[in-house]
Amino acid sequence: MAYLDLYNLAFDDANDLHKKAAVAVVVATRAVIAEDPETPQHDSRLAWARWIIASPSRVLTEAHRAMLHLLADGTVAAAGNAAADGGVQSAMNDIVGWLAKGGYR
């Protein structure tokens, strides 16, 4: 997919990939809350997860913030709106540490 196509996909929050990303954010927060406290970066990840789930609008904001990074995953980028749920979740899980360090507040 060309960069312009990826940009349009990333910034059109009405598309299916954005909706999948929002669900992936929620699933990721639940996984972080349940993870072993010895997990690297657990404290920042847990603070991020709690902050996200405190407000539905934060879920959407975080999904939007993650879009370009999700599209850096070749499989997700190639599939676009047709990306499999598992692929979107895997790509989201891969960037949770980065999101948690990203000054979410």
C-alpha positions, 0 to 999 in steps of 0.5 A: 500500500502506498504511503498516501493510502496508509496516511488516509487509512490512519487518519480516517477514524470512521474506517474499520481498522480504527474500530478494530484498533479501539477494540485492540486497545481495550483488550490490551489494557485488560491483558496489562491489568492481568499481567505478572507484576514482574513484567518489564515496565509493568508499573508504567503499563498498568498506569497507562491501562488504568488511565485508558479504561477510565474513559471511553473517549481515551480508548478512541484517542489511543486507537487514533494515536496508535494507527501509524504504528499499527500500519508499520506492521506489514501484514496490517498495512497490506490488509488495511481495513480487512486486517484480521483481528488477531493481526491487529491485536498482535500489532497493538500488543507489540506497541503497548510498551511504547504507548505506556511511555508516551506521556499519556496524561 
